[in-house]
Amino acid sequence: MDLNESWIQIASLFLANAGLIVWFRAESRSDWRHMDAKMDANKAETTVILNSIQSEIKDFHGRLCAVEEKKNQDRQHRRRK
C-alpha cells in the first residue's frame, strides 16, 4: 500500500464519520422539534382541562355556599319560633 492509498483511506474514514455526525445531529433536532410540538399540544390540552376543573370548583363552591346559606336561614327561622 502506498502513501496515496493511505491518505485516501484516512480521508474516507474522516468523511464517513463527519457524515454520520451531521446525520445524527439532524435526526436529533428533528426529534426535539417533534417533542416540542407534542409538549405544546399537551400544554394546550392541559390548560383546557385545568380551566374546566377550575370552573367546576367555582360552581361547586357556589352551590355549597347556597346550601349553607339555606341551612343558616332555616336555623334562624326555627330560633324565631
C-alpha positions, 0 to 999 in steps of 0.5 A: 500500500502506498502513501496515496492509498493511505491518505485516501483511506484516512480521508474516507474514514474522516468523511464517513464519520463527519457524515454520520455526525451531521446525520445524527445531529439532524435526526436529533433536532428533528426529534426535539422539534417533534417533542416540542410540538407534542409538549405544546399540544399537551400544554394546550390540552392541559390548560383546557382541562385545568380551566374546566376543573377550575370552573367546576370548583367555582360552581361547586363552591357556589352551590355549597355556599347556597346550601349553607346559606339555606341551612343558616336561614332555616336555623334562624327561622326555627330560633324565631319560633 
